[in-house]
C-alpha cells in the first residue's frame, strides 16, 4: 500500500535498504538520511508514516535512543521501527518509544515496513465509537445491522444501535467463524432486550459504559489496535 518512509543509517546499509524497498515495495515514497538528528528534523515535518532506524555501530546507540525519545516527545504520529542485533539494544529502543525493534538477520526490513504500514480494519456503529479512532492507526467504516464482509480486524457494537435480536445472533456466529477478529460490545443503554441479547452472545470484552467510562473504553481499544498491529509486524 502507498506510504511515506524515511530511513536513517550508514551509507552501505541505507543504500541496500533503499534498493530492497524499491524492488519489493515500489509503491512507497522513500527518503533517507545519515545522522539521527537529521531524522528528527525531517520526520517531524515531512508527513512520514514510518521512521526506520537501521542497525549501526554500538557507539551510535545512545544517539539513536535520544532520537527515538525526541520523536515521541515532539509528537511524531507515525510508527518508529528500529533494527538491532542485541536484545538489550532492542529493549532500550522500545523503552525509548519505538513501536517495534527487530533483528534484520531474522526479519527483512522491507517485509517489516510493509506489515507496519497496514492499518487495522475497524467497523463501529455509533458515531462516538468511530470518533475514538481519529488519529489512530486504523481504517474505520460504519456498522449497521448488516455485518461486514470480509470480517474486520476489530468490531465495536453498541447496544443502543441494535434492537433486533437477529443482529446479536448473527454477530455471535460471526465471532465463532472468525476467531482472529477482535470484538468489543458496549452497553450504552438501548433497552433491556438489546442488553440481554448482547450479553447472551458471550462475546468478550463486554463493557458497561456507565460504570467503566469512555476512558476505559479508549484504553481497551488502543490496546487491541496495538495487539493487532504487533501481530502483523512480528509475523512479517
C-alpha positions in Angstrom: 0.0 0.0 0.0 1.2 3.6 -0.5 3.1 5.3 2.3 5.9 7.6 3.2 9.1 6.2 4.8 12.3 7.9 6.0 15.3 5.6 6.6 18.3 6.5 8.8 21.6 4.7 8.8 25.2 4.4 7.4 25.7 4.6 3.7 26.1 0.9 2.8 23.1 -0.3 4.9 21.0 2.6 3.8 21.6 2.0 0.1 20.9 -1.7 0.5 17.6 -0.9 2.3 16.6 1.5 -0.3 17.4 -1.0 -3.1 15.3 -3.7 -1.5 12.5 -1.4 -0.7 12.4 -0.2 -4.3 12.3 -3.8 -5.5 9.7 -5.1 -3.0 7.7 -2.0 -2.2 7.8 0.2 -5.3 4.7 2.0 -4.2 6.4 3.6 -1.2 7.9 7.0 -1.2 11.3 6.6 0.5 13.7 9.2 1.7 16.9 8.7 3.7 19.4 10.4 5.9 22.7 9.6 7.6 22.5 11.3 11.0 19.9 10.7 13.7 19.5 14.4 14.2 18.5 14.7 10.5 15.9 12.1 11.1 14.4 14.1 14.0 14.1 17.2 11.9 12.8 15.7 8.7 10.5 13.1 10.3 8.6 15.7 12.2 8.0 17.9 9.1 7.7 15.5 6.2 4.4 13.7 6.9 6.1 10.3 7.1 4.2 7.2 8.1 7.3 5.2 9.1 10.7 6.2 10.5 13.2 3.3 10.2 16.5 3.4 12.1 18.9 0.8 10.6 21.4 -1.3 12.5 24.6 0.7 13.2 27.7 0.8 15.4 27.1 0.3 19.1 28.7 3.8 19.6 25.7 5.3 18.0 23.2 3.5 20.3 22.7 6.4 22.7 22.1 8.9 19.9 19.5 6.5 18.4 17.7 6.3 21.7 17.7 10.1 22.1 16.3 10.4 18.6 13.5 7.9 19.3 12.6 9.7 22.5 12.7 13.1 20.8 10.4 11.9 18.0 7.9 10.7 20.6 8.2 13.8 22.8 7.6 16.1 19.8 4.5 14.3 18.6 5.7 12.1 15.7 2.5 10.4 14.6 3.9 7.6 12.5 5.5 4.3 13.5 9.1 4.0 14.6 10.9 0.9 13.6 14.4 0.0 14.8 16.8 -2.7 13.5 19.3 -4.1 16.0 21.1 -7.4 16.8 21.3 -7.4 20.6 18.4 -8.0 22.9 19.3 -5.1 25.2 19.6 -2.8 22.2 16.1 -3.6 21.1 14.7 -3.4 24.6 16.2 0.0 25.0 14.7 1.2 21.7 11.2 0.1 22.7 11.6 1.7 26.2 12.6 4.9 24.5 9.4 5.0 22.4 10.0 2.7 19.3 6.9 0.8 18.2 8.9 -2.2 17.1 12.5 -3.4 17.2 13.7 -6.3 15.1 16.8 -8.3 14.2 17.5 -7.7 10.5 19.1 -11.2 10.3 15.7 -12.7 11.1 13.3 -10.3 9.6 13.8 -8.4 6.3 13.3 -4.7 6.8 11.2 -4.4 3.6 8.8 -7.0 5.0 8.6 -5.3 8.4 7.9 -2.0 6.8 5.1 -3.5 4.6 3.4 -5.0 7.6 3.9 -1.9 9.7 2.1 0.2 7.1 -1.0 -1.9 7.3 -3.7 -0.3 9.4 -6.2 -2.3 11.3 -9.7 -2.5 9.7 -12.3 -1.4 12.2 -16.1 -1.5 12.0 -18.0 0.5 14.6 -21.7 1.5 14.7 -22.2 4.5 17.0 -20.6 7.8 16.0 -18.9 8.2 19.4 -17.2 4.8 18.9 -16.0 5.8 15.4 -14.7 9.1 16.8 -12.4 7.3 19.2 -10.3 6.1 16.2 -9.5 9.6 14.9 -5.7 9.8 14.7 -5.3 6.1 15.5 -3.5 3.6 13.2 -6.8 2.2 11.8 -9.2 2.4 8.9 -12.7 2.8 10.2 -16.0 2.0 8.5 -19.6 2.3 9.8 -21.5 -0.7 11.0 -25.2 -1.1 10.5 -27.5 -4.1 11.1 -25.8 -6.0 8.3 -22.4 -7.4 9.4 -19.4 -6.6 7.2 -17.7 -8.9 4.8 -14.9 -9.7 5.0 -14.6 -9.6 8.7 -12.7 -6.6 10.1 -9.8 -6.9 12.5 -11.8 -5.1 15.2 -15.6 -4.7 15.5 -17.3 -2.5 18.1 -21.1 -2.8 18.6 -23.2 -0.7 21.0 -26.4 -2.0 22.5 -28.1 1.3 21.7 -27.7 0.7 17.9 -29.3 -2.8 17.6 -32.7 -3.5 18.9 -33.2 -6.5 16.6 -32.2 -9.8 18.4 -31.2 -11.2 15.0 -28.2 -8.9 14.9 -26.8 -10.3 18.1 -27.3 -13.9 17.0 -25.5 -13.1 13.7 -22.7 -11.4 15.5 -22.2 -14.4 17.8 -22.0 -16.6 14.7 -19.5 -14.3 13.0 -17.2 -14.3 16.1 -17.2 -18.1 16.2 -16.4 -18.2 12.5 -13.6 -15.6 12.6 -11.6 -16.3 15.8 -8.9 -13.7 14.8 -11.4 -10.9 14.8 -11.5 -8.8 18.0 -14.9 -7.7 19.1 -16.0 -5.3 21.8 -19.6 -5.0 23.0 -20.5 -1.7 24.6 -23.6 -1.5 26.8 -24.8 2.1 26.5 -28.5 1.6 27.1 -30.7 0.6 24.1 -33.3 -1.2 26.1 -33.4 -4.3 28.2 -34.0 -6.7 25.3 -30.9 -5.4 23.4 -28.7 -5.7 26.5 -29.9 -9.2 27.3 -29.3 -10.3 23.7 -25.8 -8.8 23.7 -24.9 -10.5 26.9 -26.3 -13.8 25.6 -23.7 -13.8 22.8 -21.0 -14.5 25.3 -18.7 -12.1 23.3 -16.0 -10.5 25.4 -14.9 -7.9 26.3 -18.3 -6.5 27.3 -18.1 -3.0 28.7 -20.8 -1.2 30.6 -20.2 2.4 29.6 -22.0 4.0 32.6 -19.8 2.1 35.1 -16.4 1.9 33.3 -16.5 5.1 31.3 -15.2 6.3 28.0 -11.6 6.5 29.2 -11.6 2.7 30.0 -13.1 2.0 26.6 -10.4 4.1 24.8 -7.6 2.3 26.7 -9.1 -1.0 25.7 -9.4 0.0 22.0 -5.9 1.3 21.9 -4.5 -1.9 23.4 -6.4 -4.1 20.9 -5.2 -1.9 18.0 -1.6 -2.3 19.2 -2.0 -6.1 19.6 -3.4 -6.3 16.0 -0.5 -4.2 14.6 2.2 -6.1 16.6 0.8 -9.4 15.4 1.3 -8.3 11.8 4.9 -7.0 12.2 6.1 -9.9 14.3 4.9 -12.3 11.7 6.4 -10.4 8.8 
